[in-house]
Amino acid sequence: MGKCRSALEELLRAVDESLDLPHWNNPCEDGYGHDGDMYSAFTMRALAWAYHGLGNELGEERRTRIREKMILQGERFINLTLLNRDYW
């Protein structure tokens, strides 16, 4: 059980690190260009898996933070994608 617990703690730490970044995988506050690329979509997918797969192990506060981050970044992703639609 000790290995499972330490793996869970490491996973929760990774989730928290991702939630703390202002832009996906980019510590810069103005992280332009990181909102509409596919790497941001991969991070959204990983957080969605964590949200659904870990359930109550996340705790209510972390689950709320994930939902809020997914909404924020999802809107940024779609907005930037729509802005760039005719560019590509």
Buried (B, 14 or more C-beta within 10 A) or exposed (E): EEEEEEEEEEBBEEBEEBBEBEBBBBEEEEBEEBBBBEEBBEBBEBBEEBBEEBEEEBEEEBBEBBEEBBEEBBEBBEEBBEEEEEEE
